[in-house]
Amino acid sequence: KSLANLFSGMMLLIDKSIRPGDIIELENGTYGLVHQMAARYTEVVTTDKRSYLIPNEELITQRVINWSHNDTMILVSVNFGVHYNSNPHLVIDVAKKAVQKLRRVVYKHDISCNIVQFADSAINFRLNFWIDDPQNGIGNIKGEAYLALWDAFQENNIQIPYPHREVYVHKMDDNPDDDSFIKAAAG
């Protein structure tokens, strides 16, 4: 195992597919900054400042997303749904303007918002925007985007739906000993 990690470490250093300073995400969900690379392991520091020592062989054998391989610019997407009484044209306009105000969002003109589904309880949208500092976290900028959407929707009377369930209660015969309704329903 040590030999495999050593060989994998040399491969990583030679092909430079992962370098210190890169932002990576592993298959298991570990996401962070490559702090240093050693012969047997690579240190990845997450946004909550935890330091993971990842055996180099894992970086060779499993799927790794390198968010900053060629560029630190990354696309962030947030999904949301609105009530069917909402005007989708207004929703798109309000959503795009809401995230334009966020400090970390770059390329303000490249923000996009599209309908992705007419679902059971909502019209679902995907809002896309760019950031150039993934080392500062993805989850927190998504959280900021959701809060900005919430505020903008409140200001524009756009409702976020909740699932509706209807329950029908059928009146049973006055005879409580009559189980014909139960038998009919069961079979």
C-alpha atoms as an extended CHARMM CRD file, in Angstrom:
* protein
*
       187  EXT
         1         1  LYS       CA              0.0000000000        0.0000000000        0.0000000000  PROA      1               0.0000000000
         2         2  SER       CA              2.8410000000        2.4150000000        0.8540000000  PROA      2               0.0000000000
         3         3  LEU       CA              4.5020000000        1.7340000000       -2.4750000000  PROA      3               0.0000000000
         4         4  ALA       CA              1.2210000000        2.4360000000       -4.3130000000  PROA      4               0.0000000000
         5         5  ASN       CA              0.8320000000        5.7350000000       -2.4480000000  PROA      5               0.0000000000
         6         6  LEU       CA              4.4450000000        6.6990000000       -3.1910000000  PROA      6               0.0000000000
         7         7  PHE       CA              4.0640000000        5.8710000000       -6.8970000000  PROA      7               0.0000000000
         8         8  SER       CA              0.7200000000        7.7350000000       -7.0320000000  PROA      8               0.0000000000
         9         9  GLY       CA              2.3010000000       10.7690000000       -5.3560000000  PROA      9               0.0000000000
        10        10  MET       CA              5.0440000000       10.8480000000       -7.9910000000  PROA      10              0.0000000000
        11        11  MET       CA              2.4120000000       10.5920000000      -10.7490000000  PROA      11              0.0000000000
        12        12  LEU       CA              0.4730000000       13.5130000000       -9.2910000000  PROA      12              0.0000000000
        13        13  LEU       CA              3.5950000000       15.6400000000       -9.0600000000  PROA      13              0.0000000000
        14        14  ILE       CA              4.6010000000       14.8310000000      -12.6380000000  PROA      14              0.0000000000
        15        15  ASP       CA              1.2320000000       15.3020000000      -14.3700000000  PROA      15              0.0000000000
        16        16  LYS       CA              0.2400000000       18.2950000000      -12.1730000000  PROA      16              0.0000000000
        17        17  SER       CA             -3.4450000000       17.3650000000      -12.3260000000  PROA      17              0.0000000000
        18        18  ILE       CA             -3.6570000000       18.3670000000       -8.6640000000  PROA      18              0.0000000000
        19        19  ARG       CA             -1.4460000000       21.0680000000       -7.1720000000  PROA      19              0.0000000000
        20        20  PRO       CA             -1.2160000000       22.9400000000       -3.8700000000  PROA      20              0.0000000000
        21        21  GLY       CA             -3.7560000000       25.7620000000       -3.9540000000  PROA      21              0.0000000000
        22        22  ASP       CA             -6.3070000000       23.7830000000       -5.9870000000  PROA      22              0.0000000000
        23        23  ILE       CA             -9.8590000000       23.3350000000       -4.7370000000  PROA      23              0.0000000000
        24        24  ILE       CA            -10.8820000000       19.6810000000       -5.0220000000  PROA      24              0.0000000000
        25        25  GLU       CA            -13.8810000000       17.5300000000       -4.1920000000  PROA      25              0.0000000000
        26        26  LEU       CA            -13.6100000000       13.7890000000       -3.6730000000  PROA      26              0.0000000000
        27        27  GLU       CA            -16.2600000000       11.1400000000       -4.3880000000  PROA      27              0.0000000000
        28        28  ASN       CA            -16.9870000000       10.8440000000       -0.6680000000  PROA      28              0.0000000000
        29        29  GLY       CA            -17.9350000000       14.5530000000       -0.5280000000  PROA      29              0.0000000000
        30        30  THR       CA            -14.7120000000       15.8770000000        1.0120000000  PROA      30              0.0000000000
        31        31  TYR       CA            -14.2450000000       19.3820000000       -0.3740000000  PROA      31              0.0000000000
        32        32  GLY       CA            -11.3390000000       21.6930000000        0.2900000000  PROA      32              0.0000000000
        33        33  LEU       CA             -8.0620000000       23.3570000000       -0.5450000000  PROA      33              0.0000000000
        34        34  VAL       CA             -5.0070000000       21.2500000000       -1.3870000000  PROA      34              0.0000000000
        35        35  HSD       CA             -2.6260000000       22.5700000000        1.2500000000  PROA      35              0.0000000000
        36        36  GLN       CA              0.4050000000       20.3810000000        0.6000000000  PROA      36              0.0000000000
        37        37  MET       CA              1.4070000000       17.2610000000       -1.2850000000  PROA      37              0.0000000000
        38        38  ALA       CA              3.8030000000       14.7240000000        0.1930000000  PROA      38              0.0000000000
        39        39  ALA       CA              5.1730000000       11.4370000000       -1.0850000000  PROA      39              0.0000000000
        40        40  ARG       CA              2.4330000000        9.2890000000        0.4860000000  PROA      40              0.0000000000
        41        41  TYR       CA             -0.4900000000       11.6710000000        1.0390000000  PROA      41              0.0000000000
        42        42  THR       CA             -2.0400000000       14.9720000000        0.0720000000  PROA      42              0.0000000000
        43        43  GLU       CA             -3.3420000000       17.3380000000        2.7440000000  PROA      43              0.0000000000
        44        44  VAL       CA             -6.7570000000       18.8220000000        2.0010000000  PROA      44              0.0000000000
        45        45  VAL       CA             -8.0720000000       21.5610000000        4.3050000000  PROA      45              0.0000000000
        46        46  THR       CA            -11.8580000000       21.9590000000        4.2910000000  PROA      46              0.0000000000
        47        47  THR       CA            -13.7810000000       25.2050000000        4.7250000000  PROA      47              0.0000000000
        48        48  ASP       CA            -14.3290000000       24.3390000000        8.3950000000  PROA      48              0.0000000000
        49        49  LYS       CA            -10.5070000000       24.1530000000        8.7940000000  PROA      49              0.0000000000
        50        50  ARG       CA            -10.3240000000       20.3690000000        9.1410000000  PROA      50              0.0000000000
        51        51  SER       CA             -7.1920000000       18.8550000000        7.7010000000  PROA      51              0.0000000000
        52        52  TYR       CA             -7.6040000000       15.5630000000        5.8330000000  PROA      52              0.0000000000
        53        53  LEU       CA             -4.5890000000       13.4670000000        4.8670000000  PROA      53              0.0000000000
        54        54  ILE       CA             -5.7220000000       11.6870000000        1.7060000000  PROA      54              0.0000000000
        55        55  PRO       CA             -3.5810000000        8.7440000000        0.5240000000  PROA      55              0.0000000000
        56        56  ASN       CA             -2.2990000000        9.6450000000       -2.9440000000  PROA      56              0.0000000000
        57        57  GLU       CA             -3.5500000000        6.3660000000       -4.3560000000  PROA      57              0.0000000000
        58        58  GLU       CA             -7.1380000000        7.5090000000       -3.6480000000  PROA      58              0.0000000000
        59        59  LEU       CA             -6.5620000000       10.6540000000       -5.7010000000  PROA      59              0.0000000000
        60        60  ILE       CA             -5.4910000000        8.4760000000       -8.6350000000  PROA      60              0.0000000000
        61        61  THR       CA             -8.1070000000        5.7200000000       -8.3690000000  PROA      61              0.0000000000
        62        62  GLN       CA            -11.2920000000        7.6290000000       -7.5120000000  PROA      62              0.0000000000
        63        63  ARG       CA            -13.1750000000       10.4180000000       -9.2490000000  PROA      63              0.0000000000
        64        64  VAL       CA            -11.8950000000       13.8330000000       -8.1730000000  PROA      64              0.0000000000
        65        65  ILE       CA            -13.3630000000       17.1710000000       -9.2010000000  PROA      65              0.0000000000
        66        66  ASN       CA            -10.6680000000       19.8280000000       -9.4350000000  PROA      66              0.0000000000
        67        67  TRP       CA            -12.6970000000       23.0260000000       -9.2340000000  PROA      67              0.0000000000
        68        68  SER       CA             -9.6900000000       25.2190000000       -9.9640000000  PROA      68              0.0000000000
        69        69  HSD       CA             -7.5270000000       23.1080000000      -12.2970000000  PROA      69              0.0000000000
        70        70  ASN       CA             -7.2520000000       25.7020000000      -15.0460000000  PROA      70              0.0000000000
        71        71  ASP       CA             -9.2090000000       28.5670000000      -13.5570000000  PROA      71              0.0000000000
        72        72  THR       CA            -10.6470000000       29.5580000000      -10.1960000000  PROA      72              0.0000000000
        73        73  MET       CA            -13.8540000000       30.7460000000      -11.8660000000  PROA      73              0.0000000000
        74        74  ILE       CA            -16.6790000000       28.2990000000      -11.0930000000  PROA      74              0.0000000000
        75        75  LEU       CA            -20.3840000000       28.1290000000      -11.7990000000  PROA      75              0.0000000000
        76        76  VAL       CA            -22.6840000000       27.8700000000       -8.7890000000  PROA      76              0.0000000000
        77        77  SER       CA            -26.2820000000       26.7010000000       -9.1470000000  PROA      77              0.0000000000
        78        78  VAL       CA            -29.1730000000       26.9980000000       -6.7290000000  PROA      78              0.0000000000
        79        79  ASN       CA            -32.5400000000       25.3560000000       -7.2460000000  PROA      79              0.0000000000
        80        80  PHE       CA            -35.8070000000       26.7620000000       -5.9700000000  PROA      80              0.0000000000
        81        81  GLY       CA            -39.5340000000       26.5630000000       -6.5600000000  PROA      81              0.0000000000
        82        82  VAL       CA            -42.3270000000       29.1320000000       -6.5430000000  PROA      82              0.0000000000
        83        83  HSD       CA            -46.0890000000       28.9360000000       -6.2890000000  PROA      83              0.0000000000
        84        84  TYR       CA            -48.0730000000       28.5100000000       -9.5080000000  PROA      84              0.0000000000
        85        85  ASN       CA            -49.7290000000       31.8860000000       -9.0090000000  PROA      85              0.0000000000
        86        86  SER       CA            -46.3360000000       33.5190000000       -9.6740000000  PROA      86              0.0000000000
        87        87  ASN       CA            -45.4370000000       35.1490000000      -12.9730000000  PROA      87              0.0000000000
        88        88  PRO       CA            -42.3740000000       33.1620000000      -14.1710000000  PROA      88              0.0000000000
        89        89  HSD       CA            -41.0210000000       36.1590000000      -16.1100000000  PROA      89              0.0000000000
        90        90  LEU       CA            -41.0680000000       38.2490000000      -12.9300000000  PROA      90              0.0000000000
        91        91  VAL       CA            -39.5200000000       35.4020000000      -10.9180000000  PROA      91              0.0000000000
        92        92  ILE       CA            -36.5910000000       35.1530000000      -13.3390000000  PROA      92              0.0000000000
        93        93  ASP       CA            -36.0110000000       38.9190000000      -13.2780000000  PROA      93              0.0000000000
        94        94  VAL       CA            -36.2410000000       39.1420000000       -9.4680000000  PROA      94              0.0000000000
        95        95  ALA       CA            -33.9500000000       36.1200000000       -8.9350000000  PROA      95              0.0000000000
        96        96  LYS       CA            -31.2270000000       37.4490000000      -11.2420000000  PROA      96              0.0000000000
        97        97  LYS       CA            -31.2890000000       40.9010000000       -9.6280000000  PROA      97              0.0000000000
        98        98  ALA       CA            -31.1930000000       39.3520000000       -6.1430000000  PROA      98              0.0000000000
        99        99  VAL       CA            -27.8820000000       37.5400000000       -6.6840000000  PROA      99              0.0000000000
       100       100  GLN       CA            -26.3250000000       40.4330000000       -8.6010000000  PROA      100             0.0000000000
       101       101  LYS       CA            -26.1130000000       42.2120000000       -5.2470000000  PROA      101             0.0000000000
       102       102  LEU       CA            -23.9570000000       39.5050000000       -3.6680000000  PROA      102             0.0000000000
       103       103  ARG       CA            -20.3510000000       40.5870000000       -3.1770000000  PROA      103             0.0000000000
       104       104  ARG       CA            -18.7440000000       37.3360000000       -4.3740000000  PROA      104             0.0000000000
       105       105  VAL       CA            -20.7310000000       37.0680000000       -7.6140000000  PROA      105             0.0000000000
       106       106  VAL       CA            -18.7040000000       37.9960000000      -10.6920000000  PROA      106             0.0000000000
       107       107  TYR       CA            -19.7230000000       38.4240000000      -14.3230000000  PROA      107             0.0000000000
       108       108  LYS       CA            -23.0420000000       39.9830000000      -13.3430000000  PROA      108             0.0000000000
       109       109  HSD       CA            -24.2040000000       39.8080000000      -16.9750000000  PROA      109             0.0000000000
       110       110  ASP       CA            -23.7380000000       35.9990000000      -17.1000000000  PROA      110             0.0000000000
       111       111  ILE       CA            -26.2980000000       35.2210000000      -14.3960000000  PROA      111             0.0000000000
       112       112  SER       CA            -28.9860000000       32.9220000000      -15.7630000000  PROA      112             0.0000000000
       113       113  CYS       CA            -32.2590000000       31.6320000000      -14.3980000000  PROA      113             0.0000000000
       114       114  ASN       CA            -34.3790000000       29.0200000000      -16.1460000000  PROA      114             0.0000000000
       115       115  ILE       CA            -37.5200000000       27.0390000000      -15.5220000000  PROA      115             0.0000000000
       116       116  VAL       CA            -36.5250000000       23.4020000000      -15.1290000000  PROA      116             0.0000000000
       117       117  GLN       CA            -39.8420000000       21.7700000000      -14.2690000000  PROA      117             0.0000000000
       118       118  PHE       CA            -43.5590000000       22.2220000000      -13.7700000000  PROA      118             0.0000000000
       119       119  ALA       CA            -43.7860000000       20.0550000000      -10.6650000000  PROA      119             0.0000000000
       120       120  ASP       CA            -46.7300000000       18.9240000000       -8.5350000000  PROA      120             0.0000000000
       121       121  SER       CA            -46.6310000000       21.8530000000       -6.1270000000  PROA      121             0.0000000000
       122       122  ALA       CA            -44.2650000000       24.3650000000       -7.7230000000  PROA      122             0.0000000000
       123       123  ILE       CA            -42.6680000000       25.8570000000      -10.7820000000  PROA      123             0.0000000000
       124       124  ASN       CA            -39.0190000000       24.8530000000      -10.3050000000  PROA      124             0.0000000000
       125       125  PHE       CA            -36.1160000000       27.0490000000      -11.3900000000  PROA      125             0.0000000000
       126       126  ARG       CA            -32.3260000000       26.8210000000      -11.5260000000  PROA      126             0.0000000000
       127       127  LEU       CA            -30.3360000000       30.0060000000      -10.9010000000  PROA      127             0.0000000000
       128       128  ASN       CA            -26.7070000000       30.0190000000      -12.1240000000  PROA      128             0.0000000000
       129       129  PHE       CA            -23.9780000000       32.5090000000      -11.2580000000  PROA      129             0.0000000000
       130       130  TRP       CA            -20.1770000000       32.6580000000      -11.2130000000  PROA      130             0.0000000000
       131       131  ILE       CA            -17.6770000000       33.1220000000       -8.3920000000  PROA      131             0.0000000000
       132       132  ASP       CA            -13.8860000000       33.2760000000       -8.5950000000  PROA      132             0.0000000000
       133       133  ASP       CA            -12.9950000000       32.3960000000       -5.0100000000  PROA      133             0.0000000000
       134       134  PRO       CA            -14.1020000000       28.7890000000       -4.3790000000  PROA      134             0.0000000000
       135       135  GLN       CA            -11.5180000000       28.5500000000       -1.6020000000  PROA      135             0.0000000000
       136       136  ASN       CA            -13.9060000000       30.7220000000        0.4390000000  PROA      136             0.0000000000
       137       137  GLY       CA            -16.6030000000       28.0570000000        0.2190000000  PROA      137             0.0000000000
       138       138  ILE       CA            -19.5020000000       27.0360000000       -1.9690000000  PROA      138             0.0000000000
       139       139  GLY       CA            -22.1070000000       26.2410000000        0.6860000000  PROA      139             0.0000000000
       140       140  ASN       CA            -21.9460000000       29.7040000000        2.2020000000  PROA      140             0.0000000000
       141       141  ILE       CA            -22.4550000000       31.5030000000       -1.1170000000  PROA      141             0.0000000000
       142       142  LYS       CA            -25.4100000000       29.2400000000       -1.8610000000  PROA      142             0.0000000000
       143       143  GLY       CA            -26.8180000000       30.1630000000        1.5470000000  PROA      143             0.0000000000
       144       144  GLU       CA            -26.3630000000       33.8660000000        0.7680000000  PROA      144             0.0000000000
       145       145  ALA       CA            -28.1230000000       33.3620000000       -2.5650000000  PROA      145             0.0000000000
       146       146  TYR       CA            -31.0870000000       31.6320000000       -0.9030000000  PROA      146             0.0000000000
       147       147  LEU       CA            -31.3930000000       34.4540000000        1.6450000000  PROA      147             0.0000000000
       148       148  ALA       CA            -31.2380000000       37.0450000000       -1.1440000000  PROA      148             0.0000000000
       149       149  LEU       CA            -33.9620000000       35.1390000000       -3.0000000000  PROA      149             0.0000000000
       150       150  TRP       CA            -36.0930000000       34.9640000000        0.1500000000  PROA      150             0.0000000000
       151       151  ASP       CA            -35.8220000000       38.7230000000        0.7120000000  PROA      151             0.0000000000
       152       152  ALA       CA            -36.4850000000       39.5500000000       -2.9400000000  PROA      152             0.0000000000
       153       153  PHE       CA            -39.4740000000       37.2010000000       -3.0770000000  PROA      153             0.0000000000
       154       154  GLN       CA            -40.9310000000       38.7650000000        0.0820000000  PROA      154             0.0000000000
       155       155  GLU       CA            -40.5770000000       42.2430000000       -1.4410000000  PROA      155             0.0000000000
       156       156  ASN       CA            -42.3020000000       41.1330000000       -4.6630000000  PROA      156             0.0000000000
       157       157  ASN       CA            -45.0590000000       38.9620000000       -3.1360000000  PROA      157             0.0000000000
       158       158  ILE       CA            -43.6750000000       35.7930000000       -4.7450000000  PROA      158             0.0000000000
       159       159  GLN       CA            -44.6670000000       32.7740000000       -2.6950000000  PROA      159             0.0000000000
       160       160  ILE       CA            -42.6250000000       29.6730000000       -2.0260000000  PROA      160             0.0000000000
       161       161  PRO       CA            -45.0620000000       26.7460000000       -2.0740000000  PROA      161             0.0000000000
       162       162  TYR       CA            -45.5330000000       23.7980000000        0.1880000000  PROA      162             0.0000000000
       163       163  PRO       CA            -47.0080000000       20.4830000000       -0.9170000000  PROA      163             0.0000000000
       164       164  HSD       CA            -50.8010000000       20.3050000000       -0.8040000000  PROA      164             0.0000000000
       165       165  ARG       CA            -52.4930000000       17.1110000000        0.2720000000  PROA      165             0.0000000000
       166       166  GLU       CA            -56.2020000000       16.4700000000        0.0960000000  PROA      166             0.0000000000
       167       167  VAL       CA            -57.9140000000       13.9320000000        2.3010000000  PROA      167             0.0000000000
       168       168  TYR       CA            -61.4130000000       12.7880000000        1.4740000000  PROA      168             0.0000000000
       169       169  VAL       CA            -63.5300000000       11.4120000000        4.3080000000  PROA      169             0.0000000000
       170       170  HSD       CA            -66.4450000000        9.2680000000        3.2010000000  PROA      170             0.0000000000
       171       171  LYS       CA            -69.4500000000        8.9080000000        5.4460000000  PROA      171             0.0000000000
       172       172  MET       CA            -69.9360000000        5.3260000000        6.4740000000  PROA      172             0.0000000000
       173       173  ASP       CA            -73.2780000000        3.6040000000        6.9890000000  PROA      173             0.0000000000
       174       174  ASP       CA            -74.8850000000        4.1250000000       10.4150000000  PROA      174             0.0000000000
       175       175  ASN       CA            -74.3970000000        0.4420000000       11.2250000000  PROA      175             0.0000000000
       176       176  PRO       CA            -70.9880000000        0.1780000000       12.9770000000  PROA      176             0.0000000000
       177       177  ASP       CA            -71.0750000000       -3.6180000000       12.7050000000  PROA      177             0.0000000000
       178       178  ASP       CA            -71.2550000000       -3.4430000000        8.9230000000  PROA      178             0.0000000000
       179       179  ASP       CA            -67.7280000000       -3.9890000000        7.6430000000  PROA      179             0.0000000000
       180       180  SER       CA            -68.7100000000       -4.1830000000        3.9710000000  PROA      180             0.0000000000
       181       181  PHE       CA            -66.9910000000       -0.8380000000        3.3070000000  PROA      181             0.0000000000
       182       182  ILE       CA            -63.7340000000       -2.1600000000        4.7570000000  PROA      182             0.0000000000
       183       183  LYS       CA            -64.0120000000       -5.3880000000        2.7680000000  PROA      183             0.0000000000
       184       184  ALA       CA            -64.7000000000       -3.4510000000       -0.4160000000  PROA      184             0.0000000000
       185       185  ALA       CA            -61.7420000000       -1.1420000000        0.2080000000  PROA      185             0.0000000000
       186       186  ALA       CA            -59.4320000000       -4.0280000000        1.0330000000  PROA      186             0.0000000000
       187       187  GLY       CA            -60.2210000000       -6.1610000000       -1.8050000000  PROA      187             0.0000000000
